[in-house]
Amino acid sequence: MTKIALVTGAARGIGLATTKLFLEEGWQVAMVDRDVPELDSAAAELEGVKTFSCDVSKPAQVQSMVDEVLAQFGQIDALVNNAGVADFGPIETTDFARWRTVMETNLDGVFLMTQSTIPALRKTKGAIVNIASISGLRASTLRVAYGTSKAAVIQLTKQQAAELGEYGIRANCVCPGPVRTKLAMAVHSQEIIDAYHDAIPLNRYGSEREIAELIVFLCSDKASYVSGQVIAADGGFESTGVGLPALRT
């Protein structure tokens, strides 16, 4: 029987790369995003997908969308909570509206999507993969809202694993480091790129495909005894501590 993955934030970046890899592995995919034009454009040349418009921070929209996915596909075998927003600024100037905008999508969205898909995932003994960030593992400047939201996603993943394991549902978390997305390349100056290359042991950005490989593995039967884990796909960035280039020689 063909397996069904539900991927949020599927219109671009890691979500789209994950969708394409699922298709290569023989899955079908429910592509979810709130950017309908971008979503339709991304899906236009793909076979084995259906698109669903949804803002994952809105409870009514989430439940309606999940119901529609089940009506179209009949089952959900994997949930990939990838949808997220970024807002960078210091604590002193991050007002509450900016804070809530980040939390609503990055944290509330994961909670709502999980809650709404539990009945379907129980039937298939499915898998959940949440996309956090290296910023949820390592504090850094300007990420008070974003980094805190991703740290909360990491803890929520462990909670999911603890509570849902008795139903045969696995939950894991992927924390990407710097990834060469179109958005990142548009906002990262050469100085920032060079600094990351110095700080990452592999001396490069990751690719969207490399992150997708880990996500799809964690959703597969090959990871059938893996649950509650937080895996950084970051070229060794999180493991290096201070990691000053001057200390390497």
C-alpha positions, 0 to 999 in steps of 0.5 A, a space after each residue: 500500500 502506498 504511504 502518505 506523507 503530509 508536509 507543511 511549508 511544502 511550497 519551497 525550500 526544505 519542505 519542497 525538497 522533502 516532498 520530492 524525495 518522498 515521491 522518489 521513494 514511492 510515497 504520495 504527498 499532501 503538500 500544505 502551505 499558506 502561500 497558494 500561488 507558490 504552492 500551486 507553482 511548486 506542485 504543477 510539475 509533480 505527480 503523486 501530490 495534492 495541494 492544501 491551503 492552510 495557515 497552521 497557526 489557525 486551529 479551525 483551518 488545521 482541522 479542516 485541512 486534515 479532514 480534507 487530506 484524509 478525504 482525499 488520501 484515506 490515511 496519513 503515514 507521516 507528518 512533517 512539521 516544517 512550516 516556520 517563520 523567522 524574525 531576527 531582532 534583539 530582546 529589547 526591540 522585539 515587541 510582543 506582536 513579533 514574538 507571537 507571530 513567530 510562536 504561532 507558526 513555529 510552535 503552535 502550528 506543530 502542536 495543532 498539526 500533531 493534535 489533529 493528525 493523531 487519530 490518523 497516525 494511530 491507525 497507521 502507526 505513523 511517524 512525526 518529524 518536527 523541523 527545529 533549528 540549530 538555533 534551538 540548540 545554541 543561543 545566538 544574538 538576534 534570535 530571541 523569538 526564533 531560537 526560543 520557538 525552536 527550543 520549544 519544538 525540541 521539547 515538544 518532540 520529546 513530549 510527543 515521543 513519550 505520550 504517543 509511543 504507546 500507539 506506535 507513533 514515533 516522533 523525532 526532531 531535525 535541527 538544520 544548521 546553515 542551509 543553502 536555500 534561496 532565502 538564506 543566500 539572498 540575506 547572507 552577505 559574503 562576510 556571513 557566508 565566510 564566517 559560517 564556513 569558518 565555524 562549521 567543521 565541514 566548512 560549507 552550508 548544507 543543501 535542502 536535499 541533505 536535510 530532506 534525506 534525514 527527514 525521509 529516513 526518520 519517516 521510513 521503516 528503516 528508523 522503526 526503533 528511533 523515537 524521541 531523538 533530536 538530530 542536528 544536520 549541521 556539518 558539525 556546527 553544534 558539536 564544536 563549542 567555541 570553535 574559534 578558527 584561531 584555535 584549530 592550528 
